Amino acid sequence: MRKKEKLFHYILGIGDNSLILGHRLSEWCGHGPALEIDMALSNIALDLLGQTRSYFQYAATLGIAQFETEDDVAYLRDARNFKNVLLVEQPNDDFAHTIVRQFLFDAYHYLFLEKLRESKDKTLRAIAEKSIKEVAYHFRFSSQWVIRLGDGTEESHQRMQTALDNLWRYRHEAMEMTDLEKEMAEKGIGVNLEELKQAYNQKIGEVLVEATLNVVNLDTWTQKGGKEGKHSEHLGFILAELQWMQRTYPNMQW
Amino acid sequence: MNKKNWPLWEVFIRSKQGLSHKHVGSLHATDEEMAIENARDVYTRRSEGVSIWVVESKNITASNPEENGELFEPAQDKIYRHPTFYELPNELKHI
C-alpha cells in the first residue's frame, strides 16, 4: 500500500465509527421518549455527522481513485469496506441499549481524541481539537443517563443490566489494534490504542459502580471483526438505507 | 414525583456576558442536572447563550392577572417617574 492509501484507510477507520453511530442515533429522530431527549440524541447525531464530514473531506483530498468527494467515501463503499467497530452498528433496541452503546463508545471516543490531538498529522489534530468538546458533552450525557437509569427503578435497572450484558463483548474492539493502526501509531500519526485500555476501564468503571450495574459476571471475551470489514448483519441494512439514493440514482444532487 | 410527567422547569439564558438572563421557555426534566442538559440541547443549539439558569416552575410565584388593575394601572399616570427628560448621549447602550 502506498503511504497515502494507508492514511486513507486509517482515516476511514475513524470516520466510519462516527458515521454509523450518527446514523443509528438519527433513527431516534421523532421517536425519542421525550421531546428533550429526542433533540439531545439528534444533536449528538449531528455532531457525529459533522465529524464524519471532516474526516471524509480530508480522505477525499488524498487522490485515491473513485473517492474524489466526501459523498463518494460515504456512499460508494460496500459493507466489507467499512471499518467501523461492531459496537456502533448494534441496533437501537430500547433506550437502555441506545444509552449503553453510546456510553461505551463515548468513553473510548474521548480518550482517543485526547491522543489524536497530539498526532503529527495537522488535519487530524485539528479535527480532534474541534471534536473533543462535542464528545466531552456526549460522555456527560450518556454517563448521567447510565447512572440515572441504572440506579433508577427496578425496571430501568433491569433493562440497563440487560443492555450491558448484550453489549459488553463489543467494548474493547476499538482498542484492539490492527496492523495498519500499529504502523500509524509508530509513525506518530495514529493513536496507540492499547494504551487507552486501562484509562478506559477506569472511566467506565467509575460510572458503572455509581449506576449499581454489575459487570463481575460478564464474559470478558472481545468480539472483533468490524475493523477488518467483517460486520454483523445489521450494517447491511444501515447501508441500504444510507446509500439507497446514490446507488439508485448515481451522481444525483439535491 | 408524578409518574407520567417529569416536572416542568423554566429556562433562562444569558445571550452574552454583561446582559442579564432572559426567560426563553420551559421544558421537562427529572432533576436539576437533566434540566440544564435539556436546556442546552433544546435552547442553545444555535449559539443562543453563554449561561443557563433553570428553576422548577412550581417554585415561581406569579402575580395574579386579575389583580393587574391595582398592581399596574396606578403607575400609568405617573410619567414623572420616567427618566425621559434627560438627553442621552448616543454612545450609551442597553438603556
Boltz contact constraints between the chains, C-beta under 6 A:
constraints:
  - contact:
      token1: [A, 36]
      token2: [B, 27]
      max_distance: 6.0
  - contact:
      token1: [A, 36]
      token2: [B, 38]
      max_distance: 6.0
  - contact:
      token1: [A, 36]
      token2: [B, 42]
      max_distance: 6.0
  - contact:
      token1: [A, 39]
      token2: [B, 41]
      max_distance: 6.0
  - contact:
      token1: [A, 39]
      token2: [B, 42]
      max_distance: 6.0
  - contact:
      token1: [A, 40]
      token2: [B, 41]
      max_distance: 6.0
  - contact:
      token1: [A, 43]
      token2: [B, 41]
      max_distance: 6.0
